[in-house]
Amino acid sequence: MSWQVHLPALILTIPLLGAFVSIALTKPLLRNLWFTFILAVTTVLAFLLWRRVGIYGTLIYVMGGQSWNFTLPSGMSLPIRIIMEVDAFGAFMVLTGSISALASGLFSIRFLDRVHDGNKFVSLFLLLLTAMLGLEVTGDLFNFFVFLEIASVASYGLIAFWRDTPEAIEASFKYTVLSTFVALLFLIGVGILYGVYGTLNMAALAKNIQVGFLEKVALVLFITSMAMKCGAVPLHMWEPDAYGQAPAGIPCFLVVVGQASLYGMFRIAFSIYGQAFHGSILAWIVVVFGLLSMFIGVVMAVIQKEAKRLMAYHCISQTGYMLMGIGLGLLALSSPQAMSEFGFTAMKGGIFHIINNAMYKGLLFLTAGSLFYATGTTDLNKLGGLSRNMPYTTVMFAVAAAAIAGLPPFNGFVSKLLIYESSFVVHPFLAVVAMVTSILTLASFVKVFQSGFLGPSRENMTNVREVPLSMIIGMSVLCLMILTLSLMPNWVLSNLIEPAARDLVNQASYIQAVMGSGLQ
């Protein structure tokens, strides 16, 4: 269908339109219907975009014209205009983020009934959705920076939405300071590459890049800034506060927004630097980021007494699995033999873990939001016996907890197994840390399940009831995705994960899509 060529633009314009229109919708029913409609349409467009990329390969969309190559007097041809470039990895990230945003939005609708300015919440939510999708479809570094800033500004407002609570303002301020520093580091890296090559199009940079001192400095800045933004240890200090103080449905959404930063790190390392990445040291730095995040995150989670902070530390821990998987892929990038032995398997595990983490971690945050909605607290010392009153929430928490712990046959087991296998080939210590982290993860969620859902009911919890239908539907979206990923791992690997991993590794294809087919 001819209109589908515009999917990379529509995936941004629909939620952006929704964000501006929602400000004027002061009637709750109309606002909620509009919010649901925009989220549903965006998710459908994300699915269609993924299908189109699967059929036709990498998609190029040019804002403002058909031709995008400009030939200089020297004969050098450079891409101009704003270019969207969507390969299988980008389409995978768009689909993952859209599904999580749909679930988060549906869950949040009933919370909006408790505030008088819900239209502002909806506007910020959709603006953040636009920015996240923009990060995943843009083809140049400057627009990546622009979308990064839009995402940061929208996140400030959402984290501090309960502005009468000092803790929420403090959490938002911490996030603001960190995001400003991240943006500064990233922009310096962008400036270095522009000063050397005169372009910021990723494909053009990838074609011409020669890794010297300045290019290495830029790469360090990019990796550091994106690691800070996704909450990797030791740059994680903002995450527990931000996730703990944001409105109940927002941490689920912030999980995939953080993964968009991971996308940026992986895109720059593989698609721009690629075969020029003679970076065993930098690859090991990414692996070490992963190890530290896995272990320190889970150790900090085990000692928490507040459910949302506990889950925030687990989010840090799960980010470590993705970093280690992709870091091992970077380690193998310069050696075809190493790539075949462990690199591609590690990358499949890391990429599979991205969608797994988005689904089960998002669902865990939503179940914590359900506890808060029903009881007014997420303090595990004040909860107990809720399985009798909240059966749907209990079942979905159990599914998500089993998945994040990596218990077979759930989806978390598949991605972790791929990471275990590949990391063991590199060094057994890596696999041991990953497996110990999974054991501690299981112990942590057994504690939460026992404290919150089992045992005798607390005296003040006897009148607790299950959450409203819209919140159950929001949780059910992610629960259904977990079960689908668990029951169909071979199909998921063949149709979702392997195409994304192949396109991420294939730097030549990424370059060819822009530099080889632009109209002169």
N, C-alpha and C positions, 0 to 999 in steps of 0.2 A: 504494500500500500504506500502511495506516494507521501502521505503525511508522516509516515514513520521515519523518513529521513530527518525529520525535525526533532526526533526524540531527545537528543542531547540538549537541545534548547528548551523543549517542553518540560523536561525533568527539573529545570531550574525556574522557569517562568510560572508554572502552576503554583508551587508553594510560595513563591515571592508575591504573586498576585493575591493569594490567600492571606498572606501576612498583612498587606496593606488594607484589604477590604475588611478584615476582621476587626480592625480598630473602630470602624463605624457601626459594628453590630453590637448594640447594647442590650438587645433582648436575648436572654439566655438560651431559649430554644433555638432561635435562628442562628445564634453564634455556634451552638453545639452541632447543629446540622451542617453548617458550613465547614466547621473544623473536621468533622468526620468525612465529609465529601472530599475535601482537599487531600486528606491523608489517604483515602481509598484510591483516588485518581492517581496520586503520586506513586503508590505501590503498584498499581496496574501498569503505569508507564515504565517503572523500573523493571518489571517482569518482561515487558515487551522489548525494552532496550537490551536486556540480557539475551533474549531469544534472537534478536536481530544480529547482535554481535556473534552469537553462536553460529548463525547461518552465513553471514556475509563477511565475518572477520572484523578487524579494527575499523571503527567508524570515525570519520573526520567531519566536523561541522564548523563552518566559518561564520562568525558573526559579522554581518554587514557586507557580504559579497561572496562570489564563487571563487575568485582567484585569491590565493594567499601567498604567492611567492613574488618577491620583489628582487630584480636583478640590479646589482650595483654596477657602476662604471668599470670596476675591476673585474667584472664577470661573475662575482660571487652572488649566489642566490640565497636569500634569507626569507623565512616565513614572516609575514606581517599579519595584522588584524588579530582579533581574539579568536583563538582556535581551541575547540574542544576535541580531545582525542580519547576515545573510549575503546579499550581492548577488553579481553575476557576478564582480566584482573580488576579493572575499573568497574565493569558491569557487575561482577560478583560483589564488590564492595557497595555499589549503589543498591543492589537488591537486598543485601543484608541490612544496610542502614534503614532502608524504607520499611522493611517488615518490623524492625524494632521500633521505629518511630510510630507506625500504625498502632502497635500494641500499647506503647507508652501514652499516645494520645487518647485512645479509647479508655484506658484506665484513668486518665486524668480528668475526664469529663465530670464525674461526680464530685471531685474535689473543687471544681470551679463553682459549684453551687454554694460553697462556703465562703466565697470572696465576692466583693462587689465590683472588681475590675478584672473579671475573667477574660474580657476581650484583649487586654494587654498581655495576659499570659499566652493566649492563643497566637497573638501576633509575634511575640518573642519566640515561641515554639516553632512556628513556621519559618521565621527568619533563620533560626538555627538550622532547621532542616535544609533550607536553601543553601546555606553556607557549607554544611557537611557534604551535600551532593556536589556542590561546586568544586570542593577540594578533590573529589574523586573523578571528575570528568575534565577538568581543565588541562590544557596542553602546554601551558607555560608557567614559569615560576612566579612572575609578578602577580598574575591573577590568583595563583595558589596563595600568595601572601595576602591579597585582598580578601579572599574568602576566609582565610585564617583569622583575620581581624574581625570580619563580620561575625564569625562563630564566637569569638571571644566576647564581643560586646553583647550579643544575645545571651550568652552564658552568664555574664555578670548579672543581668536582670533576673534570670530564672533562679540562680542560686540564692539571690537576695530577695526573692519574691515575698517571703514572710519578713518584710522589712521592719516589723515591730519587734522582731527577735534579735537581740544583739549578736547572738552566735551566727545567725545567717549573714548579717552585715560583715562580721569578721571573716567568715569563710569566703564571701564574695570578694572582700578586699585582698585576701591572700591570693585568690585566683587571678585577680586583676594585676597584682604586682608580678606574679609569675608570667602571665600571658604577655605583659608588656616587655618583660625581659626576653621571652621566647621570640616575640616579634622582632625585637632589636637584633638578636643574634641571626635570625633567619634573613632579615633584610640586609645585614652586612654581607652574608654569604651570597645573596642575590646580586648585590652591588659588585662584589669581586668578580663573579662570572660575567656580568654585563660589561665591566670595564675591560676584561680580557677578550671577550668574543663578540661584543656588540649585539647580542641577541639573548632573549630569555626563553625562547621556544625550546621545550625539552628535547625534541627530536633533533633540532639544529645543533643544540649544545652537545648531544650525544654523538653526532656525526663528526664534530670538529674538536672535541675535547682532547687535550693532551695533559695528563696529570703531572703537573709540576707543583712547586711549593704553594702558590696561591690557590690552585685547585684543591690541594689537600686541606688547606686552611678552611676553605669554603665547605668542604665535605664534613669536617669536624664540627663546624658551626651548625650545619644542617642536622647532623645526627644528634648533637647535644640538644638543640632546640626541640626537635621532635620527640626525643626521649623525655624531656621535661614535660611536654604537652600531654603525652600519653601516660604519665605517672610512673615511669620506671625508676627503681631505686638506683642511686640515692637522691633522685629528683622528684620524690613522691609526696613531699610534705603537705601539699595542698589537698590531695585527693580525699582523705577521710573526712575532713571538715566540709568540703564542697558537697560530696555525696551524702553526708549525714544531715546537712541542713537544707538541701534543696527540697522542693515539694515532692510528694511521694512518687509521682510518675516520672520525674525528671532524671534520677540516677540511671534508670534503664536506658534513657536516651543518651545520656552523657557517656555511657559505655561505648556506643558506636561512634560518637563524636571523637572520643579519644582514639578509637581505631582508625579514624580518618587521618590522624597524625602519624600513626604507624604506616598507613598507606603512603604518606608523603615520604617518610624515611626509606621505605622499600623502593618506591618509584625512583627516587633520586639515586640510590645506591646501584640499582640494577639497570634502569633504563637510561640514565644519563651517564653514569660512570662505567657501568657494565664491565666489558672486557678490559677496560683501562684500569679497573679496580684491582691493582696489585696490592691489595690491602689486607694481608693476613693479620696485621696488627689491629686494624680497624674492625675487621671481621670478628676477631677475638674479643675486642671491646664490646661489640654488640652481644656476643655470647655471654660475656661476664655480666653485662647489664641484665641479661635474661636470668642468669643464675642467682644474682643478688635479689632481683625482683621476686623470683619464685620463692626463695627460702625465707627472706626477711618478711615478705608480705604475709606468708602463711603463719610464721611464728607470731607476728603481731596480731594476726586475726584470732589465733587460738585464745589469747588472753582477754579479748574484748567481751564486755558485758552488754553492749548496745548493738542491736542487730544490724542497723544500717552501717555503722562504722566497721563492724566485723566483715560485712560483705564488701565494703570499700577496700579493706586490706586484701581480701581475696581477689578483688579486681586487679590490684597491683601484682599479686602472685600469678594470676592467669596471664597477664601481659608478659610475664617472664617466659612462659612457654612459647609464645609467638616470637618473641625476640630471639630465643635460642634456636628455634626451628629455622627462621630466616637467616640468622647469623651463621648457622652451619651451611646454609645454601651459599652465602657470600664466601665462606671459607673455601668452598669447592668450585667457585666460579671460574677460576683460572685453570682448572684441571678437568678435562672431560672425563677422565677415569674416576676422579673423586666425585664428580657430579653424578655419575652413574652408580657409584658404590653407596653413597650416603646423602649427597647434596640434594638431589631431586626428592628423595623420600622425606628428608627433613623439611623441605619447602612445602611439600604437600601437607605434612603434619602441622606446620605453622599456619598455613592458609586455612586448613580445615578447622584449626582451633579458633580462628577469627570468627567464623560463623557460629561455631559451637559456643564460644564465650558470649557472643552477642545474645544468643537465645537463652542459655541457662543462667547466665549472670543477670540478664535483664529480668528474667522471670523471678529470680531470687529477690531482686530489689522490689519488684511489684508485690511479692508476697509480704515483704517487710512493710510496704506501704499499706497493704490490707490489714496487717496487725495494728498499725498506727490508726487507720481509719476506724477500726472496730473497737479498739481499746484505749486509744489516746496515748499509747506509749510503745516503744520498742525496746525497753529495758528488760532483758531476759530474766532478771531477778523478780520482776513484777508480773511475769506472765506464767501461764501453766494451764494444762488441760483444755486447750482451745480446739483440739481435734473434734470434740463433741459438738461444739457450736459452729465451727468453720470447716466443714468437711471438704469443700472444694479447694479452699486455700491449702489445707493440709496435704491433700493428694498432690497438688501441683508443686508445693514446696518439696515434697519427697522426691518427685521426678527430677526436679532441678538439682537437688542436693546429690542424688545418685549420679547424675550426669557430670556435675563439676568434679566429683570425687574420682571419676574415671572408672566406675563400676561397669563391667560388661552386663548387658549388651548395649548400654547407652552410648550416645554419640561421643561423649568425652573420652571414652575408652579408646575409640578408633584413632582419634587425632593424637592422643598421648602415646599410644602404642607406636605410631609412626615416628614420633619424636624419640621415644626410648630406643627404638631399633637403630636409628641413624646416629644418635648421640653416643651409643655404646661403641659403634665403629670408630668414632673419633677418639673417645676416651671413656672407659667405664665410669669414671667419677661423675661425668655429666649425667649419665643415665641414673646413677644412684641418687643424686640430688633431686632429679625430676620425680623419681618414684617415692622418695621420702616426703617430698612436698605433697604428693597425692595422698599419702597415708595421713599426714597431718590435716589435710583438707577434709578428708572423711571424718576424722576425729572431731574437727571443729563443727561440722554440720550435724553430727550425732548429738553434740552438746546442745546446739540450737533446737533441734527437733525435740529432744527430751525436755528442755527447759520451757519451750513455748507451747508445744502441742500435746505432750504426754503428761502423765501424772495427774494428781487431783487438781480440780479447778480452784482458782483463787476466789476468795470471798467476793471481791469486787469484779469478778469476771463472769458471774453466773448469768447475767443478762446480755452477754455479748452475742451478736448475731452475725451471720455471714454477710459479706460485703455485697453491694448492689450488682445487678446483672451486668451493667456496662463494664465494671471492673473485672468481673469474672470472665467476660468475653476478651478483654485485653490480655489477661493472663493466659487464657485458653489459646490465643494465637501463638504465643511463644511455646506453650506446652505441646501443641500440635506440631510445631516445627521441630522440637526436640525429638518427639516420637518418630517423625518422618525421617530425620537424619539418623536416628538409631536403627530403624527397621530397614533402611535402604542405603547402607553405607557404600556399597559398590556402585550404585547408580550415582550417588552424590560425588564420589571420587572421580568417576568417569566423565560426568557432565558438568560439574561445578568446579571441582578442585583442580584436576589435572589441566584443563584449558587455562585456568587462571595462572597456575604455576608455569606452564609453558610460555605464555605470553609475557610473564614477568621476566623470565630468563632470556627470552629472545629479543635482545636489544636491536638486532638488525631489522626485524619485522617492525618494531616500534619506529625506527628511523625511516624505513621505507614508506610507511603509511603516509607520512607528511612530505618528506623530501623527495620521494620517488614518484608521487602522483599529483603534486601540486600543479595547477594550471599556470603556465608561464605567461 
